Amino acid sequence: MAALIGNGAARDALAAAMASGALHHAWLIAGPEGVGKGQFARIAAARMLAVASEPDKLAPGWDVPETTRTAHLIAAGAHPDYRELARLPKDPEKPDEALARSITIAQVRSLQPLFATKPSLSERRVIVIDAIDDLERGGANALLKNLEEPPQGTIFLLVSHAPGRLLPTIRSRCRLLRFEALDDTQVGEIVRSARPEASTDEIAALVRAGEGSPGRALRFAGLDLGVLESEMTALATTGDASNAIRGRLAKLLGAKAAQPRYEAFLERAPSFIAERARMLSGDPLRVALDAHAAARELGGAATGLSLDAGATVFEMSGLIARLAR
């Protein structure tokens, strides 16, 4: 089982509720994306099921040994009392490619036959939805009926990156577990574990880009982010009056084969500008804030409108260069 790092207070709150014997039927695990909420929901689900069916095989903590029936069945996707809802691949034959835009009402309705019966291996059943933000409107309404009249023995663990966007009636029926961004040391520990081959400079660049989110940091892994960071720093420091850096980046990221690095640059540039803005005041701060707003707008338009990659990189680089003025 992957080590749990950070957000100990939230984890302890759920552990205390489990130990009390009065576990609420629905929990909203909310916080920034990429801080481990989904991982924790799955770990907690396995622990809840194991505590209910084979407690004599468990040590204190969250671990569920691989030798337990619970762990074996979940790993095989065959546990009768566990279900997980997430966005499905657009093409079932290509599960590693693009996902559907939402969790559908059909997926929620597929739970109903399960709810018509009692749990199989114990008195408990666990449903994980990662993320409930992805539920289409009809699916949210269908789920609400189950939250209002919870099926016997069923616990819902609902992961949310933006709880404010959920139906108020869903939020009101859940206990909140608030997850926060991790500190740089914690993010660095997770990134080093996942990318042991990465250099110290690359890990430092990934930690900065992660902004407290290991998941976000690891999305940049393997893309030579350190090189892009160096170029962005040069832009922000010198202003690139000759356009040499802008041209170099446009050539580097404009090719079709560079699409992953291009997307990483578009995602990283606004947060890079925001980091520099925190060190400014007065008119330079106003310039930086205007550049940040423009960078966010450009980044969103570039992917949504399929803008020319080289031209977009050149323009984004110019926004970063404003910081030097």
Buried (B, 14 or more C-beta within 10 A) or exposed (E): BEEBBBBEEBBEBBBEBBEEEEBEBBBBBBBBBBBBBBBBBBBBBBBBBBBBBBEEBBEEEBBBBEEBBBBBBBEEEEBEBBBBBBBBEEEEEEEEEEEBEBBBBEBBEEBEEBBEEEBEBBEBBBBBBBBBBBBBEBBBBBBBEBBEEBBEBBBBBBBBBEBEEBBEEBBEBBBBBEBEBBEBEBBBBBBBEBBEEBEEEBBBBBBBBBBBBBBBBBBBBBBBBBBBBBBBBBBBEEBBEEEEBBBBBBEBBBEEEBEEBBBBBBBBBBBBBBBBBEEBEEEBBEBBBBBBEBBBEBBEEBEEEEBEBBEBBBBBBBBBBBBBE
